[in-house]
Amino acid sequence: MKLKISIAVLAVIAGVAFLAISSINKDARKFYQLTEFVETLKENPDAISGKYLIVLGNVKEGSIKKKGIQADFIIEMSDDAMNVHHNGKNLIPDTFQAGAQVTVEGKYDFEKKEFVSDKIMAKCASKYQSGNGMTPVSK
């Protein structure tokens, strides 16, 4: 009787462990700074192919072209740049603007040589810099 209970308990533990490990691997997203992404794209494109990725860069001045809820723009970092197409599945944040630091989430389209984004997160540098002439209000 103890053997049957032990086997049942081990089977349940193994099942839970398998589900946990498989879900972690499935939802794992690789984060790249743009310079790392471009290097990986050149050296090992298979590491990027078909994978959901997060890429960090800065929006290039004058590159934003909005089309309704979609947008095309370029992100850059150091001497590297990449075209991005935001498909509009998620809204573009208010802080998204030229010069802003952004992370884009999605997949790289090898045929079009562009990153197809379904999520953008942007940080507006001017909101977080000190010395902007604003004084905190005290109560």
C-alpha positions in Angstrom: 0.0 0.0 0.0 2.8 2.4 0.9 4.5 1.7 -2.4 1.4 2.6 -4.4 1.0 5.9 -2.5 4.7 6.7 -3.0 4.4 6.0 -6.7 1.3 8.1 -7.0 2.9 11.0 -5.1 6.1 10.8 -7.3 3.9 10.8 -10.5 2.1 13.9 -9.4 5.3 15.7 -8.5 6.9 14.7 -11.8 3.8 16.0 -13.7 3.8 19.3 -11.9 7.6 19.7 -12.5 7.1 18.9 -16.2 4.3 21.4 -16.6 6.4 24.1 -14.8 9.5 23.6 -16.9 7.6 23.4 -20.2 5.7 26.6 -19.5 8.8 28.5 -18.4 10.6 27.5 -21.7 7.5 28.3 -23.8 7.1 31.8 -22.3 10.7 32.7 -22.0 11.6 35.8 -24.0 15.1 36.8 -24.9 16.0 40.4 -24.2 18.5 42.2 -26.4 20.0 45.6 -26.6 19.9 46.7 -30.3 23.7 46.3 -30.7 23.5 42.7 -29.3 20.5 41.9 -31.5 22.3 43.1 -34.7 25.4 41.1 -33.8 23.3 38.0 -33.2 21.4 38.6 -36.4 24.8 38.6 -38.3 26.5 35.7 -36.5 23.7 33.3 -35.6 20.3 34.2 -37.3 18.9 30.8 -36.1 19.0 32.1 -32.5 16.4 34.8 -33.6 14.4 33.0 -36.2 10.7 32.5 -35.2 11.3 33.6 -31.6 9.4 36.2 -29.6 12.0 38.8 -28.6 12.4 42.1 -26.7 14.7 44.7 -28.2 15.9 48.0 -26.5 16.9 51.0 -28.6 16.2 54.7 -29.1 13.7 56.1 -31.6 15.5 57.8 -34.4 14.6 61.5 -35.0 12.3 62.0 -37.9 11.6 58.3 -38.5 8.1 57.9 -37.0 5.4 57.3 -39.6 2.0 56.6 -37.9 -0.8 54.9 -39.9 -3.8 54.8 -37.6 -3.0 52.4 -34.8 0.1 51.1 -36.6 3.5 52.8 -36.9 6.7 52.4 -38.8 9.9 53.8 -37.2 13.6 53.1 -36.8 15.4 52.3 -33.5 19.1 53.0 -33.1 21.9 52.4 -30.7 25.5 53.3 -31.3 26.1 52.7 -35.0 23.3 50.1 -35.4 19.7 50.7 -36.6 16.7 48.6 -37.3 13.3 49.2 -39.0 10.3 48.4 -36.8 6.7 47.9 -37.8 4.2 48.2 -35.0 1.2 46.1 -35.9 -1.3 47.9 -33.6 -2.3 44.9 -31.5 -1.5 47.0 -28.4 -1.8 50.8 -28.2 1.3 53.0 -28.7 2.1 54.7 -25.4 1.9 58.5 -25.0 5.6 58.7 -24.2 6.5 57.2 -27.6 8.3 59.9 -29.5 11.5 60.7 -31.4 14.6 60.3 -29.2 12.7 58.2 -26.6 14.2 55.0 -25.2 11.9 52.1 -26.2 11.6 48.4 -25.9 9.7 46.6 -28.7 8.4 43.1 -28.3 7.7 40.8 -31.3 9.4 38.8 -34.0 12.0 39.7 -36.7 10.7 39.3 -40.2 13.7 38.1 -42.3 12.0 38.7 -45.7 11.2 42.3 -45.0 14.3 42.9 -42.8 12.2 44.5 -40.1 11.1 43.8 -36.6 7.3 43.3 -36.3 6.3 44.6 -32.9 3.0 44.0 -31.1 4.0 45.9 -27.9 6.0 49.1 -27.4 7.1 50.5 -24.0 8.7 54.0 -24.1 10.5 56.1 -21.6 10.4 59.8 -22.2 13.8 61.1 -21.1 12.6 64.6 -20.4 10.2 63.5 -17.7 12.9 61.8 -15.7 15.8 64.3 -16.0 16.6 66.6 -13.1 16.9 70.3 -13.6 13.8 70.6 -15.7 12.9 73.8 -13.9 10.0 72.3 -12.0 9.9 72.4 -8.2 8.1 69.7 -6.2 5.0 70.9 -4.5 5.0 70.4 -0.7 1.8 70.2 1.3 
